[in-house]
Amino acid sequence: MPKLNNVLPTPHTNLDSMFKIGAVSRITNIPVDTLRIWERRYSVVVPFRSENSDRLYSTEDIKRLNLLKMLVGRGHTIGTVARLENEKLIERLEIHDANTVSKDIPNDPDKAVHVAVVGDVLPLQIQHTQINNSAFMFSGLYRSEADFYENHQDDKLDVLIIEYPAIQEDHLEKIHNLFKSSGAKKLILIYGFTNSAAKTLLNETEYTYIQAPVTIDHLQSEILHVIEKNKLHNSPSESFDLNGKAPLRNYTNNELIKLSSASATIKCECPQHLSSMILKLVQFEVYSAECVSRYKKDADLHALLGNMTGHARSIMEQALTKVIEAEGISVK
C-alpha cells in the first residue's frame, strides 16, 4: 500500500480502486501530456501522490475528466470550463440536447430492440451523439443504479448496458442483481479495469464485456452483434406463424444434458425439467421427419406435426433461456 505525500487519504479513500495516469489516459482517451497540462494550468482535478510521485486518480476524477473532454469536444475551451462544478458541466452538456441529440425514431419502434444504459458518463455520451439505427432504440439512459431502480419502467427491455470504471469480485453480485431486476435478455459490461479473479468469474457468465475506452461506433457494433447473435429481433406481438417453418434449435443435446445437471448446483429443478421436455420434443421432431419418408399417404400430416412440434420446442427453448439468464448459468 503506497504512502501519500502531497495529499493525505481520508478514512473513506480506497487506494485499491485508484488509477495511475496511464490507465486514466486509456479510460478517458485523453493523452497523458494533455492530462498533465490540464492539471498544471487549470487544476481540473487534484490527484493523490504516492511516495514515488505517481499520480493516483479516483473514479470521481475520471468522471470529471470525461465530462471536461466531452465539453472540449463540443467547442468549449478548457479554460472556460475547468473550474466549473460537475453539476454545471452537466448543465452545459444538456444545453446541446436541442441541437445535437438525434430526434430520429426507428423505422418501426415495435420491432426495434430496446436498450437501456446505466453509468456515470456513457449515458451522456449517447445523449449528445447522433445515433440513428432502426435495429435498436435506447429506452432509458440512467446516470446511476439508484436512478435506474427509481425510474426504470421498460417491461420489454432486451439489452442492458452497465458502465463500471473498475470491476472487482464483490461487484459481480451487484451487477447480476441489477441485470436480473431489469428483465433484460442480455447484458453488456463496459469497464475500465478488472483483476484476474473477477475476469475468471466473468468468463463463467454469458455477459458481453468490453474494456474502455469505447467509441459510440464501437458500442453500436457491439449492440448489433448481441442482437444478431441472440436473435433479439422483436415483432409487435412476439407471435409466430404455425404454418411457417419452425425456428432452428438453440441448444444442442450436449448443452441440454449439461443444463439438466445444473439443477443440483443452483437448487432449482427448472433447467432439468425444461431440458427434458425440449429433448422429448426434439425426439418427436425426428420421429415425425422419419414418418414423412416412411408413410407417403400421411406425409403432409406428419410434416405438419413435426413443424408444430418445432414451434413448441422453440417456445420451451425461450423459457429455458429465461431461466439461464435469471440464474446466471453458463452453457459453455
C-alpha positions in Angstrom: 0.0 0.0 0.0 1.7 3.3 -1.1 2.1 6.2 1.3 0.8 9.5 0.1 3.0 12.6 0.3 1.1 15.6 -1.0 -2.5 14.7 -0.1 -3.5 12.6 2.9 -6.2 10.0 2.3 -9.5 10.3 4.1 -10.8 7.3 6.1 -13.1 6.5 3.2 -10.4 6.5 0.5 -9.9 3.1 -1.1 -6.5 3.2 -2.7 -7.1 -0.2 -4.3 -9.6 1.4 -6.6 -7.4 4.3 -7.7 -5.7 4.5 -11.1 -2.3 5.7 -12.4 -2.2 8.4 -15.1 -1.6 5.9 -18.0 -4.7 3.9 -17.0 -6.7 7.1 -16.8 -5.5 8.2 -20.2 -6.7 4.9 -21.7 -10.1 5.0 -19.9 -10.8 8.7 -20.9 -8.9 8.7 -24.2 -7.2 11.9 -23.1 -3.4 11.9 -23.9 -1.1 11.8 -20.8 0.5 15.1 -21.8 -2.9 16.8 -22.0 -3.8 15.5 -18.6 -0.6 16.9 -17.1 -1.2 20.3 -18.8 -4.8 20.5 -17.6 -3.7 19.7 -14.0 -0.8 22.1 -14.0 -2.5 25.1 -15.6 -6.1 24.7 -14.5 -6.2 22.2 -11.6 -9.1 20.4 -13.2 -8.5 17.5 -10.7 -6.1 17.1 -7.8 -4.8 13.5 -7.8 -3.2 11.9 -4.8 0.6 11.4 -5.0 2.3 8.2 -4.0 5.7 8.1 -2.3 7.1 7.6 -5.8 5.3 10.7 -7.0 2.9 8.7 -9.1 -0.4 10.4 -9.7 -3.4 8.4 -8.4 -6.8 9.2 -9.6 -10.2 8.3 -8.1 -13.3 7.2 -10.1 -14.7 10.7 -9.4 -11.6 12.2 -11.0 -12.2 10.0 -14.1 -15.9 11.1 -14.2 -14.9 14.8 -14.1 -12.2 14.3 -16.8 -14.7 12.6 -19.1 -17.2 15.5 -18.7 -14.5 18.0 -19.5 -13.4 16.1 -22.5 -16.9 15.9 -23.9 -17.3 19.7 -23.5 -14.0 20.4 -25.1 -15.0 18.2 -28.0 -18.1 20.3 -28.4 -16.2 23.5 -28.8 -15.7 24.8 -25.3 -12.2 25.8 -24.3 -10.7 24.1 -21.3 -10.1 27.4 -19.7 -13.8 28.3 -19.6 -15.0 25.1 -18.1 -12.0 23.9 -16.0 -13.2 25.4 -12.7 -16.9 24.6 -13.0 -18.5 22.1 -10.6 -19.6 18.8 -12.2 -23.3 19.8 -12.0 -22.5 22.9 -14.1 -20.6 20.8 -16.6 -23.6 18.5 -17.0 -25.9 21.5 -17.4 -23.7 22.8 -20.3 -23.8 19.4 -21.9 -27.5 19.3 -21.7 -27.8 22.7 -23.5 -26.5 20.8 -26.5 -29.5 18.5 -26.4 -31.8 20.7 -28.5 -29.4 20.8 -31.4 -27.3 17.6 -31.2 -29.4 14.8 -30.0 -30.9 12.7 -32.8 -34.6 13.0 -32.9 -34.9 10.2 -35.4 -37.2 7.3 -34.5 -36.6 3.8 -35.6 -38.5 2.8 -38.8 -40.7 0.5 -36.7 -40.4 1.1 -32.9 -42.4 -2.0 -32.2 -39.7 -4.1 -33.9 -36.7 -2.2 -32.5 -34.7 -3.9 -29.8 -34.9 -2.0 -26.5 -31.6 -1.0 -24.9 -31.0 0.7 -21.5 -27.8 2.2 -20.2 -26.6 2.7 -16.6 -23.4 4.6 -15.9 -21.7 7.8 -15.0 -20.6 9.1 -18.4 -21.8 6.7 -21.1 -25.4 7.9 -21.0 -24.2 11.5 -21.5 -22.1 10.4 -24.5 -25.1 8.7 -26.0 -27.4 11.7 -25.3 -25.1 14.0 -27.2 -24.3 11.9 -30.1 -26.4 11.3 -33.2 -27.5 7.7 -33.2 -29.9 6.6 -35.9 -30.2 2.8 -36.1 -33.5 1.1 -37.0 -32.4 -2.1 -35.3 -32.5 -0.8 -31.7 -33.6 2.1 -29.6 -32.5 3.5 -26.2 -35.5 3.2 -23.9 -33.6 4.5 -20.9 -30.4 6.4 -20.0 -29.6 6.3 -16.3 -26.8 8.2 -14.5 -26.7 5.8 -11.5 -28.1 2.5 -10.3 -30.4 4.4 -7.9 -31.7 6.4 -10.9 -32.3 3.1 -12.7 -34.2 1.4 -9.8 -36.3 4.5 -9.3 -37.2 5.3 -12.9 -36.9 2.1 -15.0 -40.3 1.2 -16.4 -39.5 -0.7 -19.7 -41.0 -4.1 -19.4 -39.8 -5.0 -22.9 -36.1 -4.4 -22.2 -33.8 -6.6 -24.4 -30.3 -5.4 -23.7 -28.9 -3.7 -20.5 -25.5 -1.9 -20.7 -23.7 -1.2 -17.4 -20.7 1.1 -17.2 -18.1 0.5 -14.4 -14.8 2.2 -14.1 -13.4 -0.9 -12.4 -14.8 -4.3 -11.7 -13.8 -6.3 -8.5 -15.1 -9.7 -7.5 -17.5 -8.2 -5.0 -19.1 -6.1 -7.7 -20.4 -9.1 -9.7 -23.3 -9.9 -7.4 -24.4 -6.3 -7.5 -24.2 -6.3 -11.3 -26.1 -9.6 -11.5 -28.9 -8.3 -9.3 -29.2 -5.2 -11.4 -29.3 -7.2 -14.6 -31.9 -9.7 -13.1 -34.2 -6.9 -11.8 -34.1 -5.1 -15.2 -35.8 -8.0 -17.0 -33.3 -7.7 -19.9 -32.4 -10.7 -22.0 -28.7 -9.8 -22.4 -26.0 -7.7 -20.6 -23.1 -5.7 -21.9 -20.5 -4.6 -19.4 -18.2 -1.6 -20.2 -15.3 -1.5 -17.7 -12.1 0.4 -17.3 -10.1 -2.3 -15.4 -10.6 -5.6 -13.7 -8.4 -8.1 -11.9 -7.8 -11.8 -12.9 -10.1 -13.1 -10.2 -13.0 -11.0 -11.4 -12.2 -11.8 -15.0 -12.3 -15.6 -14.2 -15.8 -15.1 -12.8 -16.9 -13.0 -15.8 -15.7 -15.8 -18.1 -18.2 -18.1 -16.4 -21.2 -15.9 -17.3 -23.0 -15.2 -20.5 -22.3 -11.4 -20.3 -20.6 -9.5 -23.1 -17.8 -7.4 -21.5 -15.7 -4.8 -23.2 -12.7 -2.8 -21.8 -13.0 1.0 -22.2 -12.5 3.3 -23.9 -15.3 2.5 -26.2 -16.4 4.8 -29.0 -20.1 5.2 -29.9 -19.4 3.5 -33.2 -17.9 0.5 -31.4 -20.8 0.4 -28.9 -23.3 0.3 -31.8 -21.4 -2.5 -33.4 -21.4 -4.5 -30.1 -25.1 -3.9 -29.6 -25.8 -5.1 -33.2 -23.6 -8.2 -32.6 -25.5 -9.1 -29.5 -28.8 -8.6 -31.4 -27.7 -10.9 -34.2 -26.0 -13.5 -32.1 -29.0 -13.9 -29.8 -31.8 -13.3 -32.4 -33.3 -10.5 -30.4 -35.3 -9.1 -33.3 -38.8 -8.3 -32.0 -42.2 -8.4 -33.6 -45.2 -6.4 -32.3 -46.7 -9.4 -30.5 -43.8 -11.8 -30.4 -46.1 -14.3 -32.0 -45.3 -16.9 -34.6 -47.0 -18.5 -37.6 -47.7 -22.1 -37.1 -47.8 -22.6 -40.9 -44.3 -21.1 -41.2 -41.2 -23.1 -40.8 -40.2 -23.8 -37.2 -37.1 -22.0 -35.9 -33.7 -23.8 -35.8 -32.6 -25.3 -32.5 -31.0 -23.0 -29.9 -29.4 -25.8 -27.8 -27.6 -28.9 -28.7 -28.2 -32.3 -27.0 -25.0 -31.9 -25.0 -25.9 -28.5 -23.8 -29.4 -29.7 -22.7 -27.8 -32.6 -20.8 -25.4 -30.2 -19.1 -28.2 -27.9 -18.2 -30.1 -30.8 -16.7 -27.2 -31.4 -14.2 -27.1 -27.7 -13.3 -30.1 -28.1 -11.0 -28.1 -29.8 -8.3 -25.8 -26.7 -8.0 -28.4 -23.9 -8.2 -31.1 -25.5 -6.1 -33.6 -25.1 -8.9 -35.0 -28.0 -10.9 -36.4 -25.9 -13.8 -33.3 -26.4 -16.0 -33.7 -30.1 -15.6 -37.5 -30.2 -16.3 -37.2 -27.8 -19.3 -34.2 -29.6 -20.8 -36.1 -32.9 -20.5 -39.2 -31.6 -22.2 -37.1 -30.0 -25.0 -35.2 -33.3 -25.6 -38.5 -35.1 -25.8 -39.9 -32.6 -28.3 -36.7 -32.9 -30.4 -37.2 -36.7 -30.4 -40.7 -36.2 -31.7 -39.5 -33.8 -34.5 -37.0 -36.6 -35.6 -39.8 -39.2 -35.4 -42.1 -37.0 -37.5 -39.5 -36.5 -40.1 -38.9 -40.3 -40.4 -42.7 -40.8 -40.7 -42.8 -38.3 -43.6 -40.4 -40.5 -45.6 -41.9 -43.8 -44.4 -45.6 -43.2 -44.8 -46.3 -41.3 -48.0 -50.0 -41.3 -47.6 -49.8 -39.3 -44.3 -46.6 -37.4 -45.2 -48.3 -34.0 -45.1 -49.9 -34.6 -41.7 -46.6 -35.8 -40.2 -44.7 -32.8 -41.7 -47.3 -30.5 -40.1 -47.0 -32.3 -36.7 -43.2 -32.1 -36.9 -43.3 -28.4 -37.7 -45.7 -27.6 -35.0 -43.6 -29.6 -32.5 -40.7 -27.5 -33.6 -42.6 -24.3 -32.7 -43.4 -25.8 -29.3 -39.7 -26.7 -28.9 -38.7 -23.1 -29.7 -41.1 -21.8 -27.1 -39.7 -24.1 -24.4 -36.1 -23.0 -25.5 -37.1 -19.4 -24.9 -38.3 -20.4 -21.4 -35.1 -22.2 -20.8 -33.1 -19.1 -21.9 -35.0 -17.0 -19.4 -34.0 -19.4 -16.6 -30.4 -19.5 -17.7 -30.2 -15.7 -17.7 -32.0 -15.4 -14.3 -29.8 -17.9 -12.6 -26.5 -16.9 -14.3 -25.9 -20.4 -15.7 -23.2 -21.0 -18.3 -23.8 -23.4 -21.1 -20.2 -23.1 -22.4 
